[in-house]
């Protein structure tokens, strides 16, 4: 596991956790932004791994 993958996993986990906390505290706009950012980072990381 390289360093970039660790940082991507850390960023995705942190954004997902922040989105969950924001949702629990009623900050729905912030939680939506955090969830969307985690989703985009996750899909970009996955698309970079797939090579034919």
PDB file as gemmi writes it, atoms N, CA and C in Angstrom:
CRYST1    1.000    1.000    1.000  90.00  90.00  90.00 P 1                      
ATOM      1  N   UNK A   1       0.857  -1.173   0.000  1.00  0.00           N  
ATOM      2  CA  UNK A   1       0.000   0.000   0.000  1.00  0.00           C  
ATOM      3  C   UNK A   1       0.899   1.230   0.000  1.00  0.00           C  
ATOM      4  N   UNK A   2       0.752   2.063  -1.019  1.00  0.00           N  
ATOM      5  CA  UNK A   2       1.618   3.232  -1.114  1.00  0.00           C  
ATOM      6  C   UNK A   2       1.059   4.403  -0.305  1.00  0.00           C  
ATOM      7  N   UNK A   3       1.855   5.443  -0.211  1.00  0.00           N  
ATOM      8  CA  UNK A   3       1.501   6.590   0.619  1.00  0.00           C  
ATOM      9  C   UNK A   3       0.278   7.321   0.089  1.00  0.00           C  
ATOM     10  N   UNK A   4       0.169   7.440  -1.234  1.00  0.00           N  
ATOM     11  CA  UNK A   4      -0.977   8.136  -1.822  1.00  0.00           C  
ATOM     12  C   UNK A   4      -2.275   7.440  -1.476  1.00  0.00           C  
ATOM     13  N   UNK A   5      -2.286   6.124  -1.515  1.00  0.00           N  
ATOM     14  CA  UNK A   5      -3.482   5.349  -1.172  1.00  0.00           C  
ATOM     15  C   UNK A   5      -3.862   5.573   0.289  1.00  0.00           C  
ATOM     16  N   UNK A   6      -2.876   5.646   1.168  1.00  0.00           N  
ATOM     17  CA  UNK A   6      -3.156   5.895   2.587  1.00  0.00           C  
ATOM     18  C   UNK A   6      -3.795   7.254   2.786  1.00  0.00           C  
ATOM     19  N   UNK A   7      -3.278   8.271   2.075  1.00  0.00           N  
ATOM     20  CA  UNK A   7      -3.836   9.614   2.204  1.00  0.00           C  
ATOM     21  C   UNK A   7      -5.243   9.690   1.620  1.00  0.00           C  
ATOM     22  N   UNK A   8      -5.497   8.973   0.520  1.00  0.00           N  
ATOM     23  CA  UNK A   8      -6.835   8.951  -0.055  1.00  0.00           C  
ATOM     24  C   UNK A   8      -7.807   8.279   0.903  1.00  0.00           C  
ATOM     25  N   UNK A   9      -7.409   7.163   1.487  1.00  0.00           N  
ATOM     26  CA  UNK A   9      -8.262   6.480   2.459  1.00  0.00           C  
ATOM     27  C   UNK A   9      -8.531   7.355   3.679  1.00  0.00           C  
ATOM     28  N   UNK A  10      -7.516   8.049   4.133  1.00  0.00           N  
ATOM     29  CA  UNK A  10      -7.677   8.947   5.275  1.00  0.00           C  
ATOM     30  C   UNK A  10      -8.631  10.095   4.941  1.00  0.00           C  
ATOM     31  N   UNK A  11      -8.492  10.668   3.755  1.00  0.00           N  
ATOM     32  CA  UNK A  11      -9.365  11.773   3.347  1.00  0.00           C  
ATOM     33  C   UNK A  11     -10.810  11.305   3.217  1.00  0.00           C  
ATOM     34  N   UNK A  12     -11.022  10.148   2.608  1.00  0.00           N  
ATOM     35  CA  UNK A  12     -12.376   9.621   2.440  1.00  0.00           C  
ATOM     36  C   UNK A  12     -13.001   9.316   3.798  1.00  0.00           C  
ATOM     37  N   UNK A  13     -12.241   8.689   4.674  1.00  0.00           N  
ATOM     38  CA  UNK A  13     -12.757   8.357   6.002  1.00  0.00           C  
ATOM     39  C   UNK A  13     -13.087   9.606   6.811  1.00  0.00           C  
ATOM     40  N   UNK A  14     -12.215  10.599   6.751  1.00  0.00           N  
ATOM     41  CA  UNK A  14     -12.443  11.837   7.496  1.00  0.00           C  
ATOM     42  C   UNK A  14     -13.671  12.575   6.981  1.00  0.00           C  
ATOM     43  N   UNK A  15     -13.818  12.660   5.657  1.00  0.00           N  
ATOM     44  CA  UNK A  15     -14.981  13.347   5.091  1.00  0.00           C  
ATOM     45  C   UNK A  15     -16.269  12.602   5.398  1.00  0.00           C  
ATOM     46  N   UNK A  16     -16.226  11.270   5.347  1.00  0.00           N  
ATOM     47  CA  UNK A  16     -17.417  10.491   5.654  1.00  0.00           C  
ATOM     48  C   UNK A  16     -17.814  10.663   7.118  1.00  0.00           C  
ATOM     49  N   UNK A  17     -16.823  10.650   8.012  1.00  0.00           N  
ATOM     50  CA  UNK A  17     -17.086  10.842   9.438  1.00  0.00           C  
ATOM     51  C   UNK A  17     -17.630  12.242   9.705  1.00  0.00           C  
ATOM     52  N   UNK A  18     -17.044  13.253   9.055  1.00  0.00           N  
ATOM     53  CA  UNK A  18     -17.528  14.625   9.224  1.00  0.00           C  
ATOM     54  C   UNK A  18     -18.947  14.767   8.688  1.00  0.00           C  
ATOM     55  N   UNK A  19     -19.241  14.096   7.576  1.00  0.00           N  
ATOM     56  CA  UNK A  19     -20.594  14.132   7.032  1.00  0.00           C  
ATOM     57  C   UNK A  19     -21.596  13.481   7.962  1.00  0.00           C  
ATOM     58  N   UNK A  20     -21.206  12.387   8.590  1.00  0.00           N  
ATOM     59  CA  UNK A  20     -22.091  11.712   9.536  1.00  0.00           C  
ATOM     60  C   UNK A  20     -22.344  12.589  10.758  1.00  0.00           C  
ATOM     61  N   UNK A  21     -21.288  13.201  11.281  1.00  0.00           N  
ATOM     62  CA  UNK A  21     -21.467  14.104  12.423  1.00  0.00           C  
ATOM     63  C   UNK A  21     -22.323  15.312  12.053  1.00  0.00           C  
ATOM     64  N   UNK A  22     -22.079  15.868  10.873  1.00  0.00           N  
ATOM     65  CA  UNK A  22     -22.879  17.000  10.424  1.00  0.00           C  
ATOM     66  C   UNK A  22     -24.344  16.642  10.284  1.00  0.00           C  
ATOM     67  N   UNK A  23     -24.616  15.454   9.792  1.00  0.00           N  
ATOM     68  CA  UNK A  23     -25.994  15.005   9.662  1.00  0.00           C  
ATOM     69  C   UNK A  23     -26.650  14.845  11.022  1.00  0.00           C  
ATOM     70  N   UNK A  24     -25.908  14.298  11.984  1.00  0.00           N  
ATOM     71  CA  UNK A  24     -26.466  14.092  13.323  1.00  0.00           C  
ATOM     72  C   UNK A  24     -26.743  15.429  14.023  1.00  0.00           C  
ATOM     73  N   UNK A  25     -25.932  16.442  13.745  1.00  0.00           N  
ATOM     74  CA  UNK A  25     -26.120  17.733  14.393  1.00  0.00           C  
ATOM     75  C   UNK A  25     -27.032  18.670  13.602  1.00  0.00           C  
ATOM     76  N   UNK A  26     -27.583  18.185  12.498  1.00  0.00           N  
ATOM     77  CA  UNK A  26     -28.542  18.978  11.745  1.00  0.00           C  
ATOM     78  C   UNK A  26     -27.945  19.901  10.705  1.00  0.00           C  
ATOM     79  N   UNK A  27     -26.677  19.775  10.442  1.00  0.00           N  
ATOM     80  CA  UNK A  27     -26.020  20.597   9.421  1.00  0.00           C  
ATOM     81  C   UNK A  27     -26.118  19.872   8.081  1.00  0.00           C  
ATOM     82  N   UNK A  28     -27.287  19.904   7.480  1.00  0.00           N  
ATOM     83  CA  UNK A  28     -27.558  19.080   6.311  1.00  0.00           C  
ATOM     84  C   UNK A  28     -26.817  19.544   5.065  1.00  0.00           C  
ATOM     85  N   UNK A  29     -26.590  20.842   4.924  1.00  0.00           N  
ATOM     86  CA  UNK A  29     -25.861  21.328   3.752  1.00  0.00           C  
ATOM     87  C   UNK A  29     -24.402  20.901   3.829  1.00  0.00           C  
ATOM     88  N   UNK A  30     -23.794  21.064   5.008  1.00  0.00           N  
ATOM     89  CA  UNK A  30     -22.395  20.649   5.164  1.00  0.00           C  
ATOM     90  C   UNK A  30     -22.242  19.142   5.015  1.00  0.00           C  
ATOM     91  N   UNK A  31     -23.166  18.380   5.580  1.00  0.00           N  
ATOM     92  CA  UNK A  31     -23.052  16.931   5.472  1.00  0.00           C  
ATOM     93  C   UNK A  31     -23.191  16.475   4.028  1.00  0.00           C  
ATOM     94  N   UNK A  32     -24.050  17.132   3.260  1.00  0.00           N  
ATOM     95  CA  UNK A  32     -24.196  16.791   1.847  1.00  0.00           C  
ATOM     96  C   UNK A  32     -22.907  17.071   1.087  1.00  0.00           C  
ATOM     97  N   UNK A  33     -22.273  18.193   1.382  1.00  0.00           N  
ATOM     98  CA  UNK A  33     -21.007  18.538   0.729  1.00  0.00           C  
ATOM     99  C   UNK A  33     -19.927  17.524   1.100  1.00  0.00           C  
ATOM    100  N   UNK A  34     -19.856  17.142   2.365  1.00  0.00           N  
ATOM    101  CA  UNK A  34     -18.843  16.176   2.796  1.00  0.00           C  
ATOM    102  C   UNK A  34     -19.067  14.806   2.159  1.00  0.00           C  
ATOM    103  N   UNK A  35     -20.326  14.349   2.132  1.00  0.00           N  
ATOM    104  CA  UNK A  35     -20.621  13.060   1.505  1.00  0.00           C  
ATOM    105  C   UNK A  35     -20.313  13.091   0.010  1.00  0.00           C  
ATOM    106  N   UNK A  36     -20.668  14.174  -0.662  1.00  0.00           N  
ATOM    107  CA  UNK A  36     -20.405  14.276  -2.097  1.00  0.00           C  
ATOM    108  C   UNK A  36     -18.910  14.295  -2.389  1.00  0.00           C  
ATOM    109  N   UNK A  37     -18.156  15.013  -1.572  1.00  0.00           N  
ATOM    110  CA  UNK A  37     -16.707  15.064  -1.770  1.00  0.00           C  
ATOM    111  C   UNK A  37     -16.071  13.700  -1.546  1.00  0.00           C  
ATOM    112  N   UNK A  38     -16.504  12.990  -0.516  1.00  0.00           N  
ATOM    113  CA  UNK A  38     -15.979  11.640  -0.265  1.00  0.00           C  
ATOM    114  C   UNK A  38     -16.329  10.712  -1.415  1.00  0.00           C  
ATOM    115  N   UNK A  39     -17.542  10.826  -1.957  1.00  0.00           N  
ATOM    116  CA  UNK A  39     -17.966   9.994  -3.077  1.00  0.00           C  
ATOM    117  C   UNK A  39     -17.123  10.272  -4.315  1.00  0.00           C  
ATOM    118  N   UNK A  40     -16.869  11.545  -4.604  1.00  0.00           N  
ATOM    119  CA  UNK A  40     -16.078  11.902  -5.782  1.00  0.00           C  
ATOM    120  C   UNK A  40     -14.639  11.425  -5.638  1.00  0.00           C  
ATOM    121  N   UNK A  41     -14.033  11.633  -4.475  1.00  0.00           N  
ATOM    122  CA  UNK A  41     -12.655  11.180  -4.261  1.00  0.00           C  
ATOM    123  C   UNK A  41     -12.573   9.662  -4.394  1.00  0.00           C  
ATOM    124  N   UNK A  42     -13.569   8.968  -3.847  1.00  0.00           N  
ATOM    125  CA  UNK A  42     -13.583   7.515  -3.916  1.00  0.00           C  
ATOM    126  C   UNK A  42     -13.665   7.029  -5.360  1.00  0.00           C  
ATOM    127  N   UNK A  43     -14.515   7.647  -6.152  1.00  0.00           N  
ATOM    128  CA  UNK A  43     -14.656   7.221  -7.546  1.00  0.00           C  
ATOM    129  C   UNK A  43     -13.456   7.595  -8.397  1.00  0.00           C  
ATOM    130  N   UNK A  44     -12.833   8.727  -8.139  1.00  0.00           N  
ATOM    131  CA  UNK A  44     -11.631   9.110  -8.872  1.00  0.00           C  
ATOM    132  C   UNK A  44     -10.496   8.148  -8.529  1.00  0.00           C  
ATOM    133  N   UNK A  45     -10.371   7.790  -7.264  1.00  0.00           N  
ATOM    134  CA  UNK A  45      -9.327   6.851  -6.852  1.00  0.00           C  
ATOM    135  C   UNK A  45      -9.558   5.487  -7.486  1.00  0.00           C  
ATOM    136  N   UNK A  46     -10.801   5.057  -7.570  1.00  0.00           N  
ATOM    137  CA  UNK A  46     -11.111   3.762  -8.154  1.00  0.00           C  
ATOM    138  C   UNK A  46     -10.866   3.766  -9.659  1.00  0.00           C  
ATOM    139  N   UNK A  47     -11.201   4.863 -10.352  1.00  0.00           N  
ATOM    140  CA  UNK A  47     -11.028   4.918 -11.798  1.00  0.00           C  
ATOM    141  C   UNK A  47      -9.553   4.967 -12.179  1.00  0.00           C  
ATOM    142  N   UNK A  48      -8.710   5.486 -11.299  1.00  0.00           N  
ATOM    143  CA  UNK A  48      -7.274   5.502 -11.577  1.00  0.00           C  
ATOM    144  C   UNK A  48      -6.660   4.122 -11.434  1.00  0.00           C  
ATOM    145  N   UNK A  49      -7.276   3.234 -10.658  1.00  0.00           N  
ATOM    146  CA  UNK A  49      -6.724   1.899 -10.451  1.00  0.00           C  
ATOM    147  C   UNK A  49      -7.037   0.961 -11.605  1.00  0.00           C  
ATOM    148  N   UNK A  50      -8.161   1.171 -12.288  1.00  0.00           N  
ATOM    149  CA  UNK A  50      -8.589   0.278 -13.357  1.00  0.00           C  
ATOM    150  C   UNK A  50      -7.903   0.672 -14.644  1.00  0.00           C  
ATOM    151  N   UNK A  51      -7.097  -0.248 -15.188  1.00  0.00           N  
ATOM    152  CA  UNK A  51      -6.416   0.009 -16.458  1.00  0.00           C  
ATOM    153  C   UNK A  51      -6.485  -1.243 -17.298  1.00  0.00           C  
ATOM    154  N   UNK A  52      -6.915  -1.069 -18.524  1.00  0.00           N  
ATOM    155  CA  UNK A  52      -7.041  -2.221 -19.445  1.00  0.00           C  
ATOM    156  C   UNK A  52      -5.930  -2.216 -20.442  1.00  0.00           C  
TER     157      UNK A  52                                                      
END                                                                             
